[in-house]
């Protein structure tokens, strides 16, 4: 088979792999605008407090990747889109142009502008800036009211690569300007109804990350401030310190080594709302995480614990006084891996922990929340799991696992009813049965996960994932707005000496149970709506097919085309919220 026919064969293989999942329904797009390409690892180093590593330093990251268990080609990082989506720039290796600007336009009034600029200073320091803007006119032919959306992100960063570690500080401003357009229970009296919501978030983060793991592993400081169109305010700060001593040898056992880790985490968050019940909450969570790990070859035994102290205060307009909570938690941590060979590694363990639910994090999962939320901490009392993972000839990497856990205050979202039932009431943006609120329940979760990556060639990468989650709750019959199964399959292929990069991704999910409302005026008083709630409504399963292509015309000039939701299904992410249909966006990229 000559080289030309070989290229044609692999292009057909890449795109035909997504056709198998043509039953899917969700709009997924991606913009790879990170300064270093994201590398998905099935196995990765963990310290007591989980932290994202960002080394080797720049001079090392310029080397091309090797195909081993800890350094694999970057995999697609498709993020769930809302109405506008995010866009694709496929990457295969560590070659990355820091200085670039790209501009694209497409149907639905979509406009993309994205750029990064950086420069090196003396003593191994680097300063730079990121700019990103994405806009869409929305679904004008589907909704009579506005469904347009704009998002923007501006970031500044400073990196310093020293002899012993890396110091980094970054500041970021994010804007999301959109509408609560998912109205299904009634028709607004005017097409110009105000459905506006807007969030602003400022983040400042800094950390020092040592290349070695001797005593002080890393120190991280995170902070953020969020506000929205309805005067909600949230301040969040976190300090993480990882202490460790790795590679300690036992004189009596030549082939056994020992790692000791101690994680210290202090997190505080304060949230105040100005609507409806005017919920207010303030939490302080301190966690101590000791861990000991014994290694023999690629087999190991890890034993640890999490000790957490949570101080919380909650209040709202309905409470005469604050509801205070001080509680200490203990969570087990243990994992055993038996490595029969690189191809077969059996593992099993138990874990648990405490997670603070913040307004900022909730908005990332569901931006259509009313600006008045009850915020609690979710407790995973324990989760047992077991699985099998491995690396077959450095071409196939897989990880399959199953687990069962007990949780308190499991978070999910329920649809809101009207807040005012008057028919002629001049409604607020959130008062059309078009918003959601957080709701909590205790229960158990059973899950099965699978991940496979296949690298038949250095310029071809295929991946597939599946995730099954089943919840049994104490008080609710069904969990709302969570699919039972989510899965994806995709691939990336480069040709013509990496001048042409192709990407494909297909994603699907099963139906979701939700609550919904039906409104009518057939009561005794026709000036007021009567509301009927359905707690077993369904939001249909989704399917989505996305393709991308980028061709480097010159070393400093590229053209790209993106096709998103090519099955042209205006499925719903939440009740009433349809996504854009088939989208085609084209543009140019200038590197310098």
C-alpha positions as CSV (number, residue, x, y, z in Angstrom):
1,X,0.0,0.0,0.0
2,X,1.6,3.3,-1.1
3,X,1.8,6.3,1.2
4,X,-1.1,8.1,-0.5
5,X,-3.5,5.1,-0.1
6,X,-2.4,4.7,3.5
7,X,-3.5,8.3,4.2
8,X,-6.8,7.7,2.6
9,X,-7.3,4.5,4.6
10,X,-6.7,6.2,8.0
11,X,-8.9,9.1,7.2
12,X,-11.7,6.7,6.5
13,X,-10.9,4.8,9.7
14,X,-11.0,8.0,11.7
15,X,-14.4,9.3,10.4
16,X,-16.1,5.9,10.2
17,X,-15.3,5.3,13.9
18,X,-17.7,8.1,14.8
19,X,-20.5,6.9,12.6
20,X,-21.0,3.9,14.9
21,X,-22.4,6.4,17.5
22,X,-24.8,8.2,15.1
23,X,-27.6,7.7,17.7
24,X,-26.1,10.4,20.0
25,X,-27.4,13.9,20.9
26,X,-25.1,16.4,22.7
27,X,-23.2,19.4,21.3
28,X,-19.5,19.0,22.2
29,X,-16.7,21.3,21.1
30,X,-13.2,22.1,22.3
31,X,-10.7,24.9,22.2
32,X,-7.2,23.7,23.1
33,X,-5.7,27.0,24.1
34,X,-3.6,25.9,27.0
35,X,0.0,26.9,27.0
36,X,1.0,23.3,27.4
37,X,-1.0,20.6,25.7
38,X,-3.2,18.6,28.2
39,X,-1.9,15.0,28.4
40,X,-4.5,12.4,29.5
41,X,-3.0,9.7,31.7
42,X,-4.6,6.6,32.8
43,X,-2.0,6.3,35.5
44,X,-0.8,9.4,37.2
45,X,1.2,10.4,40.3
46,X,-1.0,11.4,43.3
47,X,-0.1,13.1,46.5
48,X,-2.2,13.2,49.6
49,X,-4.1,16.3,48.4
50,X,-4.7,15.8,44.7
51,X,-2.9,18.4,42.7
52,X,-2.4,19.1,39.0
53,X,1.3,18.9,38.1
54,X,2.6,21.2,35.4
55,X,6.2,20.1,34.8
56,X,8.7,19.2,33.3
57,X,10.0,22.7,32.8
58,X,9.7,24.3,29.4
59,X,13.1,23.2,28.2
60,X,12.2,19.6,28.8
61,X,8.7,19.8,27.4
62,X,10.0,20.7,24.0
63,X,11.1,17.1,23.5
64,X,8.8,14.9,21.5
65,X,6.7,12.5,23.5
66,X,7.5,8.8,24.0
67,X,4.8,6.2,24.0
68,X,4.9,4.8,27.5
69,X,2.5,4.5,30.4
70,X,3.2,8.0,31.8
71,X,3.6,10.1,28.6
72,X,1.1,9.6,25.9
73,X,-0.2,11.9,23.1
74,X,-2.7,14.5,24.2
75,X,-6.3,13.2,24.0
76,X,-9.3,15.3,23.2
77,X,-10.7,17.2,26.1
78,X,-14.3,17.8,24.9
79,X,-16.3,19.9,27.3
80,X,-20.0,20.0,27.4
81,X,-21.3,23.0,25.5
82,X,-24.4,25.0,26.4
83,X,-25.8,26.9,23.4
84,X,-22.7,28.3,21.8
85,X,-20.1,25.5,22.3
86,X,-16.4,25.7,22.5
87,X,-14.1,25.1,19.5
88,X,-11.5,22.6,18.4
89,X,-7.8,22.9,17.8
90,X,-6.4,19.3,17.7
91,X,-2.9,18.7,19.1
92,X,-0.8,15.6,18.9
93,X,2.4,16.2,20.7
94,X,4.3,18.8,22.8
95,X,5.0,21.1,19.9
96,X,3.0,24.2,20.7
97,X,3.1,27.8,19.5
98,X,2.8,30.1,22.4
99,X,2.3,33.2,20.3
100,X,-0.8,33.0,18.0
101,X,-4.1,34.6,17.2
102,X,-7.1,32.9,15.5
103,X,-10.4,34.3,14.3
104,X,-13.4,32.3,13.0
105,X,-17.0,32.9,12.0
106,X,-19.9,30.5,11.4
107,X,-23.6,30.0,11.2
108,X,-25.9,31.0,14.1
109,X,-23.9,34.2,14.2
110,X,-21.0,32.5,15.8
111,X,-17.8,34.5,16.2
112,X,-14.6,33.1,17.7
113,X,-11.5,35.2,18.7
114,X,-8.7,33.6,20.5
115,X,-5.0,34.4,21.2
116,X,-2.0,33.9,23.3
117,X,1.2,35.9,23.6
118,X,4.2,35.3,25.8
119,X,7.9,36.2,26.0
120,X,10.9,35.0,27.9
121,X,12.7,37.2,30.3
122,X,16.0,36.8,32.0
123,X,16.7,34.0,34.6
124,X,14.2,31.6,33.0
125,X,11.1,33.7,33.5
126,X,8.1,33.8,31.2
127,X,5.3,36.3,31.1
128,X,2.2,36.0,28.9
129,X,-1.5,36.7,28.3
130,X,-4.5,34.7,27.0
131,X,-7.5,36.2,25.4
132,X,-10.7,34.3,24.4
133,X,-14.0,35.4,23.1
134,X,-17.0,33.4,21.8
135,X,-20.4,34.7,20.8
136,X,-23.5,33.3,19.2
137,X,-26.9,34.8,18.2
138,X,-28.7,31.8,19.6
139,X,-31.8,29.9,18.3
140,X,-33.7,32.7,16.6
141,X,-35.9,30.3,14.6
142,X,-36.7,28.2,17.6
143,X,-37.5,30.8,20.3
144,X,-39.3,34.1,19.9
145,X,-37.3,35.5,22.8
146,X,-33.5,36.0,23.1
147,X,-31.2,33.1,23.4
148,X,-27.9,34.7,22.4
149,X,-24.8,34.2,24.5
150,X,-21.4,35.7,24.9
151,X,-18.4,34.5,26.8
152,X,-15.0,36.1,27.3
153,X,-11.8,35.2,29.2
154,X,-8.7,37.3,29.8
155,X,-5.7,35.9,31.7
156,X,-2.2,37.1,32.6
157,X,0.5,34.7,33.9
158,X,4.1,34.6,35.1
159,X,6.2,31.4,35.1
160,X,9.6,31.1,36.6
161,X,11.7,27.9,36.0
162,X,14.3,27.5,38.6
163,X,16.9,24.8,39.4
164,X,14.7,23.1,42.0
165,X,11.2,23.9,40.9
166,X,8.7,26.0,39.1
167,X,6.9,29.1,40.4
168,X,3.7,30.3,38.7
169,X,1.2,33.0,39.3
170,X,-1.8,33.8,37.1
171,X,-4.8,36.1,37.2
172,X,-7.9,35.5,35.2
173,X,-11.2,37.4,34.5
174,X,-14.1,35.4,33.0
175,X,-17.4,36.8,31.8
176,X,-20.5,34.8,30.8
177,X,-23.4,36.9,29.4
178,X,-26.5,34.8,28.5
179,X,-30.2,34.3,28.9
180,X,-32.6,32.0,30.8
181,X,-34.2,31.1,27.5
182,X,-35.6,27.6,28.4
183,X,-39.3,28.5,28.8
184,X,-41.6,25.6,28.2
185,X,-44.6,26.0,30.6
186,X,-46.0,29.3,29.4
187,X,-45.6,31.9,26.7
188,X,-44.1,35.3,27.6
189,X,-46.4,38.3,26.9
190,X,-43.7,40.0,25.0
191,X,-40.9,38.8,22.7
192,X,-38.6,41.4,24.3
193,X,-39.0,39.9,27.8
194,X,-35.9,40.3,29.9
195,X,-34.2,36.9,30.5
196,X,-30.7,38.2,31.1
197,X,-28.2,36.6,33.5
198,X,-24.5,37.5,33.6
199,X,-21.7,36.3,35.8
200,X,-18.2,37.8,36.4
201,X,-15.4,35.8,38.0
202,X,-11.9,36.9,39.0
203,X,-9.3,34.2,39.9
204,X,-5.8,34.7,41.2
205,X,-3.7,31.5,41.8
206,X,-0.1,30.9,42.6
207,X,2.0,27.9,43.4
208,X,5.5,26.6,43.8
209,X,6.1,23.1,42.5
210,X,9.3,21.3,43.3
211,X,10.7,18.9,40.7
212,X,11.7,16.5,43.5
213,X,9.4,15.0,46.1
214,X,11.8,15.6,49.1
215,X,9.9,17.0,52.1
216,X,8.2,20.0,50.5
217,X,6.4,18.8,47.4
218,X,4.4,21.8,46.4
219,X,2.5,24.8,47.8
220,X,-0.6,26.2,46.1
221,X,-2.8,29.2,46.9
222,X,-6.1,29.7,45.1
223,X,-8.6,32.6,45.3
224,X,-11.7,33.7,43.4
225,X,-14.4,36.2,43.5
226,X,-17.8,35.8,41.7
227,X,-20.7,38.1,41.2
228,X,-23.8,37.9,39.0
229,X,-26.5,40.1,37.5
230,X,-28.7,39.7,40.6
231,X,-26.0,40.9,43.0
232,X,-25.0,37.5,44.3
233,X,-21.5,37.5,45.8
234,X,-19.1,34.7,46.5
235,X,-15.5,34.7,47.8
236,X,-13.4,31.6,47.9
237,X,-9.8,30.9,49.0
238,X,-7.8,27.8,49.4
239,X,-4.3,26.9,50.6
240,X,-2.8,23.4,49.8
241,X,0.6,22.1,51.1
242,X,2.0,18.7,50.2
243,X,4.9,17.3,52.3
244,X,6.5,14.1,51.2
245,X,9.5,11.9,51.4
246,X,9.7,9.5,48.5
247,X,11.9,6.6,47.6
248,X,13.0,5.5,51.1
249,X,14.6,2.0,50.9
250,X,14.3,-0.7,53.5
251,X,17.7,-2.4,54.3
252,X,16.0,-5.7,55.0
253,X,14.0,-5.7,51.7
254,X,16.1,-4.6,48.7
255,X,13.2,-4.5,46.3
256,X,10.7,-2.6,48.6
257,X,10.6,1.2,48.7
258,X,8.5,3.5,50.8
259,X,6.7,6.9,50.2
260,X,5.4,9.1,53.0
261,X,3.0,11.9,52.2
262,X,1.2,14.5,54.3
263,X,-1.3,16.8,52.7
264,X,-2.6,20.0,54.4
265,X,-5.7,21.8,52.9
266,X,-7.5,24.8,54.2
267,X,-10.5,26.1,52.2
268,X,-13.0,28.9,53.0
269,X,-16.0,30.1,51.0
270,X,-18.6,32.8,51.7
271,X,-21.7,33.2,49.6
272,X,-24.5,35.8,49.8
273,X,-27.7,36.0,47.6
274,X,-30.0,39.0,47.3
275,X,-33.1,37.3,45.8
276,X,-36.1,35.4,47.2
277,X,-35.1,33.8,50.5
278,X,-31.7,35.5,50.4
279,X,-29.7,32.4,51.4
280,X,-26.3,33.1,52.9
281,X,-23.6,30.6,53.8
282,X,-20.0,30.5,55.1
283,X,-17.8,27.4,55.4
284,X,-14.3,26.7,56.6
285,X,-12.9,23.2,55.9
286,X,-9.5,22.0,57.2
287,X,-8.2,18.7,56.0
288,X,-5.2,16.7,57.2
289,X,-4.3,13.8,54.9
290,X,-1.4,11.4,55.9
291,X,-0.6,8.6,53.5
292,X,2.0,5.8,53.4
293,X,2.7,3.8,50.2
294,X,4.8,0.6,49.9
295,X,6.2,-0.3,46.4
296,X,7.5,-3.6,45.1
297,X,8.2,-3.2,41.4
298,X,4.9,-1.9,39.9
299,X,2.8,-3.3,42.7
300,X,2.0,-1.2,45.7
301,X,0.0,-0.9,48.9
302,X,-1.3,2.6,50.0
303,X,-2.8,3.2,53.4
304,X,-4.0,6.6,54.5
305,X,-6.8,8.7,56.0
306,X,-8.5,12.1,55.6
307,X,-9.3,14.0,58.8
308,X,-11.6,17.0,58.1
309,X,-13.0,19.7,60.4
310,X,-15.9,21.6,58.9
311,X,-17.3,24.8,60.4
312,X,-20.4,26.1,58.7
313,X,-23.0,28.8,59.1
314,X,-26.2,29.0,57.0
315,X,-29.1,31.5,57.1
316,X,-31.8,32.9,55.0
317,X,-34.6,35.5,55.2
318,X,-37.0,32.8,56.7
319,X,-34.6,31.8,59.6
320,X,-34.7,34.0,62.7
321,X,-31.1,33.0,63.5
322,X,-28.1,31.3,61.9
323,X,-27.9,27.5,61.6
324,X,-24.4,26.7,62.8
325,X,-22.6,23.4,62.2
326,X,-19.2,22.2,63.6
327,X,-18.3,18.6,62.8
328,X,-15.2,16.4,62.5
329,X,-15.0,13.7,59.9
330,X,-12.7,10.7,59.3
331,X,-12.5,9.1,55.9
332,X,-10.6,5.9,55.0
333,X,-8.0,5.8,52.2
334,X,-6.4,2.6,50.9
335,X,-5.5,1.1,47.6
336,X,-3.7,-2.1,46.6
337,X,-2.3,-2.8,43.1
338,X,-1.0,-6.1,42.0
339,X,0.9,-5.9,38.7
340,X,1.2,-9.3,37.1
341,X,2.6,-7.6,34.1
342,X,2.4,-4.2,32.3
343,X,-0.6,-5.6,30.5
344,X,-2.5,-6.6,33.6
345,X,-2.6,-4.6,36.8
346,X,-5.4,-5.4,39.2
347,X,-6.3,-2.8,41.8
348,X,-8.8,-2.3,44.6
349,X,-9.4,0.2,47.3
350,X,-11.6,2.4,49.4
351,X,-11.8,6.2,49.5
352,X,-13.9,9.0,50.9
353,X,-13.9,12.7,51.4
354,X,-15.7,16.0,51.8
355,X,-16.5,18.5,49.0
356,X,-17.7,22.0,49.4
357,X,-20.3,22.9,46.9
358,X,-19.9,26.5,45.8
359,X,-22.1,28.7,43.6
360,X,-19.2,29.1,41.1
361,X,-18.9,25.3,40.7
362,X,-22.6,24.8,40.4
363,X,-22.8,27.3,37.6
364,X,-20.1,25.5,35.7
365,X,-22.4,22.4,35.7
366,X,-25.7,24.2,35.3
367,X,-25.6,27.9,34.4
368,X,-29.5,28.2,34.6
369,X,-29.7,28.3,38.4
370,X,-31.8,30.9,40.1
371,X,-29.6,33.3,42.0
372,X,-30.6,32.0,45.4
373,X,-29.1,28.6,46.4
374,X,-28.8,26.5,49.5
375,X,-25.2,25.4,49.6
376,X,-24.0,22.3,51.6
377,X,-21.0,20.1,51.7
378,X,-21.3,16.6,50.0
379,X,-19.9,13.8,52.1
380,X,-18.6,10.6,50.6
381,X,-18.6,8.4,53.7
382,X,-16.9,5.6,51.7
383,X,-16.5,4.2,48.2
384,X,-15.2,0.7,47.5
385,X,-13.8,0.1,44.0
386,X,-11.8,-2.4,42.0
387,X,-10.5,-2.6,38.5
388,X,-8.1,-3.7,35.9
389,X,-5.7,-1.5,33.9
390,X,-2.7,-2.0,31.7
391,X,-0.5,-1.0,28.8
392,X,-0.4,-3.5,25.9
393,X,2.8,-3.1,23.8
394,X,2.6,0.7,24.4
395,X,-0.2,0.8,21.8
396,X,-3.3,0.1,23.9
397,X,-3.9,1.6,27.3
398,X,-7.0,0.7,29.2
399,X,-8.7,1.2,32.6
400,X,-11.9,-0.6,33.7
401,X,-13.3,-0.2,37.2
402,X,-16.5,-0.6,39.2
403,X,-17.4,0.8,42.6
404,X,-20.1,1.3,45.2
405,X,-20.3,4.1,47.7
406,X,-22.4,5.7,50.5
407,X,-22.9,9.5,50.3
408,X,-24.6,12.2,52.3
409,X,-26.0,15.4,50.7
410,X,-25.7,14.2,47.2
411,X,-26.1,17.2,45.0
412,X,-28.4,17.4,42.0
413,X,-30.7,20.0,40.3
414,X,-34.5,20.2,40.3
415,X,-36.5,22.5,38.1
416,X,-38.2,25.5,39.8
417,X,-41.9,26.4,39.6
418,X,-43.2,29.9,39.2
419,X,-42.3,32.2,42.2
420,X,-45.3,34.4,41.6
421,X,-48.6,32.8,40.2
422,X,-50.3,36.1,39.1
423,X,-51.1,36.0,35.4
424,X,-50.5,39.6,34.6
425,X,-47.4,39.9,36.8
426,X,-44.4,41.5,35.1
427,X,-42.1,38.6,35.5
428,X,-38.5,38.5,36.4
429,X,-36.0,36.7,34.2
430,X,-36.0,33.7,36.5
431,X,-39.8,33.5,37.0
432,X,-41.0,31.5,34.0
433,X,-40.4,28.0,35.4
434,X,-37.1,28.2,33.6
435,X,-34.5,28.0,36.3
436,X,-33.1,25.3,38.7
437,X,-32.1,24.9,42.3
438,X,-29.8,22.6,44.1
439,X,-31.3,19.8,46.1
440,X,-29.7,17.3,48.3
441,X,-30.4,13.7,49.5
442,X,-28.5,10.8,51.1
443,X,-28.1,7.5,49.4
444,X,-25.8,5.1,47.5
445,X,-24.1,5.2,44.1
446,X,-23.0,2.3,42.0
447,X,-20.7,3.0,39.1
448,X,-18.8,1.3,36.3
449,X,-16.2,3.1,34.2
450,X,-14.1,2.3,31.2
451,X,-11.4,4.1,29.3
452,X,-9.4,2.9,26.3
453,X,-6.7,4.6,24.2
454,X,-5.2,3.1,21.1
455,X,-2.1,4.4,19.3
456,X,-1.7,2.3,16.1
457,X,0.7,5.0,14.6
458,X,2.6,7.9,15.9
459,X,0.3,10.3,14.1
460,X,-3.0,8.5,14.9
461,X,-4.7,8.4,18.3
462,X,-8.1,6.8,19.1
463,X,-9.9,6.9,22.4
464,X,-13.2,5.7,23.9
465,X,-14.8,6.2,27.3
466,X,-18.0,5.0,29.0
467,X,-19.4,5.9,32.5
468,X,-22.4,4.3,34.2
469,X,-23.8,5.8,37.4
470,X,-26.8,4.5,39.3
471,X,-28.1,6.4,42.4
472,X,-30.5,5.0,45.1
473,X,-31.7,7.9,47.2
474,X,-33.4,7.9,50.6
475,X,-36.2,10.4,49.9
476,X,-36.4,10.9,46.1
477,X,-37.5,8.1,43.8
478,X,-35.1,9.3,41.0
479,X,-32.2,11.6,40.8
480,X,-32.9,14.5,38.5
481,X,-30.9,15.6,35.5
482,X,-28.2,12.9,35.6
483,X,-28.0,10.4,32.8
484,X,-27.5,6.7,33.6
485,X,-24.8,6.2,30.9
486,X,-22.5,8.6,29.1
487,X,-20.0,7.5,26.5
488,X,-17.7,8.9,23.8
489,X,-15.5,7.7,21.0
490,X,-13.0,9.8,19.0
491,X,-9.7,10.1,17.3
492,X,-7.1,12.4,15.9
493,X,-4.9,11.9,12.8
494,X,-2.2,14.1,11.3
495,X,-0.8,13.8,7.8
496,X,1.3,15.6,5.2
497,X,4.2,16.0,7.7
498,X,1.7,17.3,10.4
499,X,0.5,20.1,8.1
500,X,-3.0,18.7,8.2
501,X,-4.6,17.7,11.5
502,X,-8.0,16.0,11.7
503,X,-10.1,15.4,14.7
504,X,-13.4,13.6,15.4
505,X,-15.5,13.0,18.4
506,X,-18.9,11.4,19.0
507,X,-20.6,11.6,22.4
508,X,-23.9,10.1,23.7
509,X,-25.9,9.8,26.9
510,X,-29.1,8.2,28.0
511,X,-32.4,9.8,29.0
512,X,-32.5,11.9,32.2
513,X,-35.3,12.0,34.6
514,X,-36.4,15.5,35.7
515,X,-39.3,17.3,37.3
516,X,-41.4,19.8,35.3
517,X,-44.5,21.9,35.6
518,X,-47.7,22.4,33.8
519,X,-49.5,25.7,34.2
520,X,-53.2,26.5,33.5
521,X,-55.9,29.1,34.4
522,X,-58.9,26.8,34.9
523,X,-59.2,27.4,38.6
524,X,-61.7,29.5,40.6
525,X,-59.6,32.6,40.1
526,X,-58.5,33.0,36.4
527,X,-56.0,35.7,37.4
528,X,-53.7,33.1,39.0
529,X,-52.0,30.1,37.5
530,X,-52.6,26.6,38.9
531,X,-49.3,24.6,38.8
532,X,-49.1,20.8,38.5
533,X,-45.7,19.1,39.0
534,X,-44.5,16.0,37.2
535,X,-41.6,14.3,39.0
536,X,-41.0,11.6,36.3
537,X,-40.6,13.7,33.2
538,X,-37.9,12.8,30.7
539,X,-35.3,14.8,28.9
540,X,-34.3,12.7,25.9
541,X,-31.0,11.1,25.4
542,X,-28.4,12.9,23.3
543,X,-26.1,12.2,20.4
544,X,-23.5,14.5,18.9
545,X,-20.9,14.2,16.2
546,X,-18.1,16.7,15.8
547,X,-15.3,17.0,13.2
548,X,-12.4,19.3,12.8
549,X,-9.6,20.0,10.4
550,X,-6.7,22.4,10.5
551,X,-4.2,22.9,7.6
552,X,-0.9,24.7,8.0
553,X,-0.5,26.7,4.7
554,X,2.7,28.3,6.1
555,X,4.7,27.9,9.3
556,X,3.0,31.1,10.5
557,X,-0.4,30.7,8.9
558,X,-3.2,28.1,9.2
559,X,-6.8,27.7,8.1
560,X,-9.3,25.6,10.1
561,X,-12.9,24.3,9.8
562,X,-15.1,23.0,12.6
563,X,-18.3,21.0,12.3
564,X,-20.3,20.6,15.5
565,X,-23.5,18.7,16.2
566,X,-23.4,17.5,12.6
567,X,-26.4,15.2,13.3
568,X,-28.4,18.5,13.5
569,X,-30.4,17.5,16.6
570,X,-31.6,20.3,18.8
571,X,-31.6,18.1,21.9
572,X,-32.0,19.5,25.4
573,X,-29.2,19.8,28.1
574,X,-31.9,20.6,30.7
575,X,-35.7,20.8,30.4
576,X,-36.5,23.6,27.9
577,X,-32.8,24.3,26.9
578,X,-32.2,23.3,23.4
579,X,-28.7,23.5,21.9
580,X,-27.7,24.8,18.5
581,X,-28.2,22.5,15.5
582,X,-25.5,21.7,12.9
583,X,-22.8,24.3,13.0
584,X,-20.0,25.0,10.6
585,X,-17.2,27.5,11.6
586,X,-14.2,28.4,9.6
587,X,-11.3,30.7,10.3
588,X,-7.6,31.5,10.1
589,X,-4.8,31.2,12.6
590,X,-1.6,33.3,12.6
591,X,1.4,32.2,14.6
592,X,4.4,34.4,15.4
